[in-house]
């Protein structure tokens, strides 16, 4: 499917007009849904025990969100930052919505953070309140809160979710709620952070609501859709894209407390789930779960995925297993989430090799990283975006903001990619991941995609390691399909040389069973690089036994083969 009537002549996508970007707030979105379908199931707290699951109709949800907003307004002022340090839960959603309706700004914090990370986010955001759970993954969080509180000077109040009922009852039921503007800030989402501390992207109502609605439309979500969400709520995928997209179609949002493949399968069956967003590692784990062949998945209409490369074999496997369609998302927190997406009607080749066309009302170009000039069709450069989706700023970081958003309003994503003459984008790597070996630029993603098709590799990460002679050398860390019999470096090197230029073939090979991951499911290559340089990762054996080589030859080496579960994100 092509949205442009004539082929593009350069790598520039002009904003595609649509029914229009709405001037709307998060609170208005909920009020519209409650007016249109007050008795429809809106929210489910998808805990493991069905007997204690809580449910909200849209009328119930609006009432609780307004109670939260009034309780907040008895304590804090418009524009105040309110932090949430907790895993997924329905109360998380209710609090988030209440913060938005009160004209305040939510600060989302990963519950896996420890003292120095929590302190940084609280202090940098100037949060005046912190809502938290008492424990997470057997770690007592209350002492951590008390430890960092003196180093967060703006923090005035700390509230445990244990006291949630009392908090809800503390507002003035007769008080009026403020008028909130579409371009008012509503969230600070901290980037995953690959070096140093993360930056807080300041996002507005209009960007979150419209972007999520466009994503839902392209994924085929219709009135009353049921979205089962296991993406972290403190991440843009869970706390914006899936949540607001579901509300936009007056659907049911089922919140999974933590990633659990068996629970996801049960929730899809129990609530007739129609849609879900899962990164590739999640999808593989769900497909590999024993219940995947016994649960009724016939309600699933489409699956969304992204955050890292989505192999063609995985797309076909999901569609075959569940009889559904597929949509691949690509974007960045600084752009309120998704900037391009495949349509569920796209040809398999476009689903496999691209991340689709840009969302409506958004300009995208492939630019020369040095000059900023638009590049010819098919030529690799930096992906840049401009439109209503651009973040307001990095919160209180003007220099970092200026380095990301140029004077003409283009946000430089730091991702490398190409655009074809239909506007379909292909992501080819990250600028900062580029390896310069002997003055030649090498892009890890090409090598990773090749190695992922090797039958004895379950997953792989490729990056550069400093070298006195070459500047950098290409290094691969693989996760073997069979941990007891990893492939040899000799075997993989020879296999690669038959398929890519010699200078791209990794010269150093290591293996691991678990990759360090960001909350969104991306491999933290800087951690792997540190582990390699520190000698903490075991090298692959130099050569394989003859029997292993014969097995490889007999199994074949072409195409993408199914393999064991990849490492799961936090």
C-alpha positions in Angstrom: 0.0 0.0 0.0 1.4 3.4 -1.0 0.2 6.7 0.4 1.9 8.9 -2.2 0.5 9.0 -5.8 3.9 9.5 -7.4 7.4 8.2 -6.6 9.6 10.4 -4.4 12.6 11.9 -6.2 14.7 12.3 -3.0 14.7 10.9 0.6 12.2 13.4 1.9 8.6 12.5 2.9 6.3 15.6 3.0 3.7 15.5 5.8 0.9 13.3 4.7 -2.4 15.0 5.4 -5.1 13.1 7.3 -8.4 13.8 9.0 -6.3 16.1 11.0 -4.3 16.3 14.2 -6.7 17.1 17.0 -6.2 19.7 19.7 -6.9 17.3 22.5 -5.7 16.5 26.0 -5.4 13.1 27.8 -8.3 14.1 30.0 -10.5 15.0 27.1 -9.7 11.6 25.5 -11.0 9.8 28.6 -14.1 12.0 28.9 -15.0 11.3 25.3 -14.7 7.6 25.8 -16.8 7.7 29.0 -19.5 9.7 27.2 -19.6 7.3 24.2 -19.4 4.0 26.1 -19.8 4.5 29.8 -20.7 0.9 30.6 -17.9 -0.7 28.4 -15.0 -2.4 30.1 -12.2 0.1 30.1 -9.4 -1.2 32.3 -8.4 -4.6 33.8 -5.8 -5.2 36.4 -4.4 -8.4 34.9 -2.8 -10.0 38.0 -2.2 -13.7 37.9 -5.1 -14.7 40.2 -8.4 -14.1 38.3 -10.3 -14.0 41.6 -8.7 -10.8 42.7 -8.6 -9.0 39.3 -10.2 -5.5 39.4 -12.1 -4.1 36.5 -13.3 -0.6 35.6 -16.0 0.5 33.2 -15.3 3.8 31.4 -17.7 5.5 33.9 -15.8 4.0 36.8 -12.5 4.9 35.4 -13.4 8.5 34.8 -14.8 8.8 38.3 -11.6 7.4 39.9 -9.3 9.6 37.7 -11.2 12.7 38.7 -10.8 11.6 42.3 -7.1 11.3 41.8 -6.9 14.8 40.2 -8.8 16.4 43.0 -6.6 14.7 45.6 -3.5 15.9 43.8 -4.9 19.5 43.6 -5.3 19.6 47.4 -1.6 19.1 47.7 0.2 20.4 44.6 0.0 23.1 41.9 -0.5 23.1 38.2 2.7 22.1 36.4 4.2 20.3 39.4 6.1 17.1 38.6 4.7 13.9 40.2 6.9 10.8 40.0 5.7 7.2 39.9 8.2 4.5 40.9 6.3 1.2 40.5 5.7 -1.7 38.1 2.7 -2.1 35.9 -0.7 -2.0 37.6 -4.1 -0.6 37.0 -3.6 1.9 39.8 -0.5 3.2 37.8 -2.8 4.0 34.9 -5.4 5.7 37.1 -2.7 7.8 38.8 -1.2 8.7 35.4 -4.5 9.8 34.0 -5.3 11.8 37.2 -2.0 13.6 37.0 -2.8 14.6 33.4 -6.3 15.8 34.3 -4.9 17.9 37.2 -2.6 19.7 34.8 0.5 18.3 36.3 3.4 16.3 34.8 4.1 12.7 35.4 7.7 11.5 35.8 8.0 7.8 35.0 10.7 5.9 36.9 11.8 2.4 36.3 11.1 0.4 39.5 14.4 -1.5 38.9 16.3 1.8 39.6 18.4 1.9 42.7 19.4 4.8 45.0 21.7 6.8 42.7 19.4 6.5 39.7 16.3 7.3 41.6 18.0 10.3 43.2 19.1 11.6 39.9 15.6 11.5 38.3 13.9 13.0 41.3 16.4 15.8 41.6 16.7 16.5 37.8 13.0 16.6 37.3 12.3 18.6 40.4 9.6 16.2 41.4 7.5 17.4 44.4 5.9 14.0 45.0 6.8 10.3 44.7 4.3 7.5 44.5 5.9 4.1 45.0 5.4 0.4 45.8 6.9 -0.9 49.0 8.9 -3.7 47.3 9.9 -4.8 43.8 11.5 -8.1 42.9 12.1 -8.9 46.6 13.9 -5.5 47.2 12.5 -3.3 49.9 12.1 0.1 48.3 11.1 2.2 51.3 14.6 2.4 52.8 15.9 3.5 49.3 13.3 6.3 49.3 14.4 7.5 52.7 18.1 7.4 51.6 17.6 9.6 48.6 15.0 12.0 50.0 17.6 14.5 51.4 19.2 14.7 48.0 15.9 15.6 46.2 15.3 19.1 47.5 11.9 19.7 45.7 10.4 16.5 47.1 7.6 17.3 49.6 5.6 14.2 49.8 6.1 10.5 49.5 3.1 8.2 49.1 3.0 4.4 49.2 0.5 2.6 47.0 -0.3 0.7 50.2 -2.1 4.0 51.2 -3.8 4.3 47.8 -7.4 4.1 49.2 -6.8 6.9 51.7 -5.2 9.0 49.1 -8.2 8.6 46.7 -10.5 9.8 49.5 -8.4 12.9 50.4 -9.6 15.2 47.7 -12.5 17.7 47.8 -15.3 16.2 45.7 -16.8 19.6 45.2 -13.7 21.3 43.8 -13.5 22.1 40.1 -10.8 20.7 37.8 -8.5 23.0 35.7 -8.6 23.7 32.0 -5.6 22.0 30.5 -4.2 22.9 27.1 -3.2 20.4 24.3 0.4 21.7 24.3 0.8 21.7 28.0 3.5 19.2 29.3 2.1 16.0 30.6 5.0 13.5 30.9 8.7 13.4 31.4 10.0 10.1 29.9 13.6 9.4 30.6 15.5 7.9 27.7 17.1 4.4 28.3 20.5 5.9 28.6 23.5 4.2 27.0 26.2 6.6 28.3 25.9 8.6 31.5 22.6 9.6 33.0 19.4 9.6 30.9 17.8 12.7 29.6 14.1 13.5 30.3 12.0 14.1 27.2 9.3 16.6 28.1 6.1 15.5 26.2 2.8 17.2 25.6 -0.9 16.0 25.6 -1.4 16.6 21.8 1.6 14.6 20.8 0.8 11.6 22.9 -2.9 11.3 22.1 -2.7 11.9 18.3 0.4 9.7 17.8 -1.2 6.8 19.7 -4.4 7.1 17.7 -2.6 7.1 14.4 -0.7 3.9 15.5 -3.9 2.2 16.6 -5.5 3.0 13.3 -2.6 1.6 11.3 -2.5 -1.5 13.4 -6.2 -2.1 12.6 -7.6 -1.3 16.1 -11.3 -0.7 15.8 -14.1 0.4 18.2 -14.0 -1.8 21.3 -10.5 -3.4 20.6 -8.9 -5.3 23.5 -5.2 -4.5 24.1 -3.3 -6.8 26.4 -0.2 -4.8 27.5 3.0 -6.2 29.0 5.2 -3.3 27.9 6.4 -1.3 31.0 4.1 1.6 31.9 7.2 3.7 32.6 8.2 3.2 28.9 6.6 5.1 26.1 5.3 1.9 24.6 3.2 1.0 27.6 2.6 4.4 29.2 1.5 6.1 26.0 1.3 4.2 22.6 -0.8 1.3 23.7 -2.7 3.0 26.5 -3.9 6.1 24.6 -4.4 4.2 21.4 -6.8 1.8 23.2 -8.7 4.7 24.8 -9.0 6.4 21.4 -11.0 3.5 20.1 -12.9 3.2 23.4 -11.4 -0.2 23.9 -10.4 -2.4 26.9 -6.8 -2.0 28.3 -5.6 -5.1 30.1 -2.5 -4.3 32.1 -0.1 -7.2 32.7 1.9 -6.6 36.0 5.1 -8.0 34.6 6.2 -9.9 31.5 5.0 -13.5 32.0 4.4 -15.5 28.8 1.9 -17.8 30.3 -0.1 -15.0 31.9 -0.2 -13.1 28.6 -1.6 -16.1 26.9 -4.2 -16.6 29.6 -5.3 -12.9 29.5 -5.6 -12.9 25.7 -7.8 -16.0 26.0 -9.9 -14.7 29.0 -10.6 -11.2 27.6 -10.6 -12.0 23.9 -7.5 -9.9 23.3 -7.4 -8.4 19.8 -4.1 -6.6 19.9 -0.8 -6.4 21.7 2.6 -4.7 21.5 5.6 -6.9 22.3 9.2 -6.6 21.4 10.8 -9.5 19.6 12.2 -11.1 22.7 8.8 -11.1 24.3 7.1 -12.6 21.2 9.6 -15.5 21.0 9.1 -16.3 24.7 5.3 -16.3 24.3 5.5 -18.5 21.2 7.9 -20.9 22.9 5.7 -21.2 26.0 4.0 -24.6 26.4 0.6 -23.0 26.7 0.9 -21.3 23.3 -0.6 -24.4 21.6 -3.4 -24.9 24.1 -4.7 -21.4 24.7 -7.4 -20.0 22.3 -5.7 -17.2 20.4 -8.4 -16.9 17.7 -9.4 -13.4 18.9 -6.0 -11.9 18.1 -6.3 -9.6 15.1 -2.9 -8.0 14.9 0.4 -7.9 16.8 2.7 -4.8 16.9 6.4 -5.1 17.5 9.5 -3.0 17.4 12.3 -1.5 19.6 14.8 -3.8 17.9 15.1 -5.5 14.6 12.1 -7.8 13.9 13.3 -10.8 11.9 11.2 -11.9 8.9 11.0 -15.4 10.3 9.5 -14.1 13.5 6.8 -12.1 11.6 5.8 -15.3 9.6 5.9 -17.4 12.8 3.5 -15.1 14.7 1.1 -14.8 11.8 1.0 -18.5 11.2 0.7 -19.4 14.9 -2.1 -17.0 15.7 -3.8 -16.4 12.4 -3.3 -12.6 12.8 -1.7 -9.7 11.0 1.4 -7.8 11.9 2.6 -4.2 12.3 6.2 -3.1 12.9 6.7 0.2 14.8 9.8 2.5 14.8 10.3 5.6 16.7 11.8 7.4 19.7 10.7 8.8 23.0 11.6 12.3 21.9 9.0 12.0 19.1 6.2 10.9 21.5 6.8 7.3 20.5 6.3 6.0 16.9 7.3 7.9 13.8 6.8 5.2 11.2 4.9 2.0 11.0 4.0 -0.8 8.6 0.4 -1.3 7.7 -1.3 -4.6 8.4 -2.1 -4.7 4.7 1.6 -4.2 3.6 3.2 -6.8 1.4 5.3 -9.4 3.3 8.5 -8.0 1.8 7.8 -4.6 3.2 6.9 -6.1 6.6 10.1 -8.0 6.6 12.6 -5.4 5.3 11.2 -2.0 6.3 9.6 -0.1 9.2 6.9 1.3 7.0 6.0 4.8 6.0 5.9 7.8 8.3 2.8 8.5 10.4 0.4 11.2 9.1 1.2 14.9 9.6 4.9 14.2 10.0 7.9 15.2 7.8 10.8 12.8 7.6 14.0 13.0 5.7 17.2 11.0 5.3 20.0 13.6 5.8 23.8 13.7 5.4 25.0 13.4 9.0 27.6 16.2 8.3 25.8 18.7 6.0 22.2 18.0 6.9 21.3 17.9 3.2 18.6 15.5 1.9 20.1 12.5 0.3 19.1 10.7 -2.9 16.7 7.8 -2.7 18.2 4.7 -1.2 21.3 6.4 0.2 22.1 5.8 3.8 22.0 8.8 6.2 20.5 10.0 9.5 16.7 9.8 10.0 15.3 13.3 10.9 11.7 14.2 11.8 9.7 17.4 12.1 6.1 18.0 13.1 3.7 18.2 16.0 5.2 15.1 17.5 8.5 16.7 18.4 9.1 16.9 22.1 8.9 20.2 23.9 12.5 19.8 25.1 14.8 17.8 27.2 13.7 19.0 30.6 16.0 21.8 31.8 18.7 20.7 29.4 18.8 23.5 26.8 22.2 22.5 25.3 21.2 18.9 24.9 17.9 20.0 23.3 19.7 22.3 20.8 22.0 19.4 19.9 19.0 17.2 19.1 16.5 19.6 17.6 18.1 22.0 15.0 17.1 25.6 14.3 14.7 24.5 11.5 12.8 22.2 13.9 14.3 18.9 12.6 14.8 16.4 15.4 17.9 14.3 14.6 17.2 10.7 15.8 20.7 9.4 15.7 19.4 6.4 13.7 20.8 5.6 10.3 18.5 4.5 7.5 17.3 4.7 3.9 14.1 5.7 2.2 12.8 4.2 -1.0 10.8 6.1 -3.6 7.5 5.1 -1.9 8.6 6.6 1.4 9.2 3.3 3.1 12.0 3.5 5.7 14.7 1.0 6.5 16.7 1.3 9.7 20.4 0.4 9.1 22.0 1.2 12.4 22.9 3.9 14.9 25.3 6.7 14.2 27.1 6.0 17.5 27.2 2.3 16.8 29.1 2.7 13.5 32.4 1.0 13.5 35.4 2.7 11.8 37.9 0.0 10.9 41.0 1.2 9.1 39.1 4.3 7.9 36.1 2.2 6.5 32.7 2.7 8.0 31.0 -0.6 9.0 27.4 -0.8 10.2 26.7 -3.6 12.8 23.1 -4.1 11.9 23.9 -5.6 8.5 26.2 -8.2 10.2 23.7 -8.9 12.9 20.9 -9.6 10.4 23.2 -12.1 8.6 24.4 -13.9 11.7 20.8 -14.1 13.1 20.0 -16.4 10.1 22.7 -18.9 11.2 21.1 -22.0 12.5 23.4 -22.3 15.6 22.9 -18.7 16.7 19.9 -17.7 18.9 20.9 -14.0 19.1 23.8 -11.8 18.4 25.2 -8.3 19.1 28.0 -6.7 17.0 30.0 -3.6 17.9 33.5 -2.1 17.7 36.3 -2.5 20.2 39.3 -0.1 20.2 42.4 -1.5 18.4 45.8 0.1 18.0 46.3 -1.0 14.4 42.8 -0.7 12.9 41.2 1.9 15.2 38.4 -0.5 15.9 37.8 -4.2 15.3 34.5 -5.8 14.6 33.4 -7.9 17.6 30.5 -10.3 17.9 28.8 -11.6 21.1 26.5 -14.5 20.3 24.0 -16.5 22.2 24.2 -20.1 21.0 21.1 -21.9 20.1 22.6 -24.9 22.0 24.5 -23.5 25.0 26.2 -26.9 25.5 27.7 -26.8 22.0 28.4 -23.3 20.8 29.7 -22.8 17.3 33.3 -22.1 16.8 34.9 -18.8 15.8 36.5 -20.6 12.8 33.2 -21.9 11.7 31.4 -18.6 11.9 34.2 -16.7 10.4 34.3 -19.0 7.3 30.5 -18.8 7.0 30.5 -15.0 7.1 33.3 -14.7 4.5 31.1 -16.6 2.0 28.4 -13.9 2.4 29.9 -10.5 3.2 33.1 -8.6 2.5 36.1 -9.7 4.5 36.5 -6.4 6.3 33.0 -6.8 7.8 33.6 -10.2 9.2 34.0 -10.1 13.0 37.6 -10.8 14.1 36.7 -11.4 17.8 33.9 -13.8 18.9 32.5 -14.2 22.4 29.4 -15.8 23.8 26.8 -15.2 26.5 23.5 -16.6 27.8 22.0 -13.3 28.9 22.4 -9.9 27.3 22.3 -6.6 29.3 19.0 -5.0 28.2 17.2 -1.6 28.4 13.6 -1.7 29.7 12.4 -1.5 26.1 14.3 -4.7 25.1 17.4 -3.2 23.4 20.8 -4.7 24.0 23.1 -2.4 25.9 26.2 -2.7 23.7 28.2 -0.4 25.8 27.9 -2.9 28.7 28.9 -5.7 26.4 31.9 -3.7 25.2 33.0 -3.1 28.7 32.6 -6.8 29.5 34.8 -7.7 26.5 37.5 -5.2 27.4 37.5 -6.4 31.0 37.8 -10.1 29.9 34.5 -11.0 31.5 33.0 -12.8 28.5 34.3 -16.2 27.4 35.5 -16.4 23.8 34.0 -18.9 21.4 36.2 -22.0 20.9 38.7 -21.5 18.1 37.6 -24.6 16.2 34.7 -27.0 16.4 34.8 -30.8 16.5 34.4 -32.4 13.1 31.1 -33.9 14.2 29.6 -30.4 14.8 30.8 -29.2 11.4 29.1 -32.2 9.8 25.9 -31.5 11.7 25.9 -27.9 10.5 26.5 -29.0 6.9 23.6 -31.5 7.1 21.2 -29.0 8.6 22.0 -26.4 5.9 23.0 -22.8 6.4 20.7 -20.8 4.2 17.6 -18.8 5.3 16.2 -17.9 8.7 15.8 -20.9 11.1 13.7 -21.0 14.2 15.7 -21.2 17.4 15.3 -21.1 21.1 14.0 -18.3 23.2 16.0 -15.0 23.1 16.9 -13.2 26.3 14.0 -11.3 27.8 13.9 -7.6 28.6 13.3 -6.4 32.1 
